[in-house]
């Protein structure tokens, strides 16, 4: 081989290696949307405090999770004036609200429960939300009513281009067995899972990675929250508990998951400013973890 051929082949080999490395780097991380719920700031004030904190901690997406007497969010008791003001507050911070938590009335007539849920869905439509989050129910005697309500809600919300999701929360949504049963009973294409690995530990003590395996294909969103033991504190920093976030995300990636991820578990600290700093640190934790899978 003469010198010219050697240099040419060496250059081609180097270029091929660079392309391979670039392809590997592109495949080794994911860029799922990361947002933040309002829960970490509820100790320090209402939605205004939370919105300011979410913006200051570097998020562009927020979720309406934890209500109060002053902030019903999408509750059936929310007035048009309240909803209009809330929508303007979110927009004024340059934020996008993507999710609202719904409540189900299972102890009265089914018709009342359906009417109440449809009002919440209409309110979510006004706020231009993409997801509605349910938590299941605890009492076994309420399960069938809950399934009926959620089947109707999934259909009604679907017509309005809003997805209905179930978050692991004990009872009818404890772990993969209960969640699978809920999916089968509700039996609607607009009903999916918003996985919460921290709650799997909190309510069941089971391994979040193992519990994700049977239901990963149904997961359309993820609630970022850690937990060290059953019934342990979940408002802690990510990485302080037993959730193996890298393993959970790798499992979701292999199932074709594409986000979003919403931070819920974040230490509220001793002030709104500390809550904001902790939420920022958790965003950085998530970004670093996602870049490594």
Secondary structure, DSSP 8 states (H G I E B T S, - for coil): --HHHHHHHHHHHHHHHHHHHHHHHHHS-----EEEESGGGTTT-SHHHHHHHHHHTT-SEEEE----SS--TT-TT--HHHHHHHHHHHHHTT-EEEEEE-----SS-HHHHHHHHHHHHHHHHHTT-SEEEE---S-GGGHHHHHHHHHHHHHHHHHTT-EEEEE--BTTBSSHHHHHHHHHHH--TTEEEEE-HHHHHHHH---HHHHHHTTGGGEEEEEE---SSTT---SS-TTSSS--HHHHHHHHHHTT----EEE-----TTSHHHHHHHHHHHHHHHHHHHHT-
